[in-house]
Amino acid sequence: MLTGAAVLNACAIIGAVLAIQVNGPLWAIVLACALVGVTGPQISPLTRARWLALLDTFPEGEATEAHASAAMSYEGMADELTFLFGPILVGLLATLLTPAAPLVLAAALTLVFVSAFAWHATAPKTGTSHKHHRTVGSLRPFLKNRVLLPVVGMFTMGAFFGATLTALTEFMSGRSAEAQTGLGYGAMGLTSAICALAVAAVPVRVPLWRRWLVGACIIAIAAIALPGATELWQLVVLLMVAGIGS
């Protein structure tokens, strides 16, 4: 199924590129971009699920909370590095080649590496453990506050990232440097990757709700201050602060 998503997403990306290149109608471009989002392979959550499933294969008592924290920290760091190097690579390709180049590369990377992830040797192990297996017959278990609250939190973080990228693009366009937007956005990915790796050093006794609260406060402070930035260096500093919380 994941391989199929990779193929569909790659095709959707190429379709969006073609719709833009031929100056297609706005509705066609919007539809193509919507398909890119709908077919996007959910690698991050699937990776976390695979980590947890692999930890379940440890002999009884050997997999500890510290192991899980270290695994999530490494996965989070790797995920955040894409936010660091991805925008930089996009900015370079768009500046040196053409704006379509990053999208074509994204389609190729999705097709190759998502497929590789889907067929990796660890894939069959996911879901084989029954230590934490539960049969779900309805959506009711997912409508509880303890599940909905993190979902809402992740939704608001996504909204922050989207709004930040949009605002940064507008800020850079005012300086005729739209293609360099990714370079500025990478500043947030840098501090976010560093902090994601450092999470493993946080004592286990520090509860998750406290970590979330501290991160949310940092992001909120940066978000409030961002509209007041008038210079590029101010914007970069605030983005790096936001990255600490994210």
Buried (B, 14 or more C-beta within 10 A) or exposed (E): EBBEBBBBBBBBBBBBBEBBEEEBEEEBBEBBBEBBEEBBBEBEEBBBEBBBBBBBEEEEEEBEEEBBBBBBBBBBBBBBBBBBBBBBBBBBBBBEEEBBBBBBBBBEEBBEEBBEBBEEEEBEBBEEBEEEEEEEEEEEEEEEEEEEEEEEEEEEBEEBBEEBBEBBBEBBEEEEBBBBBBBBBBBBBBBBBBBBBEBBEEEEEEEEEEEBEEBBEBBEBBBEBBEEBEEBEEBBBBBBBBBBBB
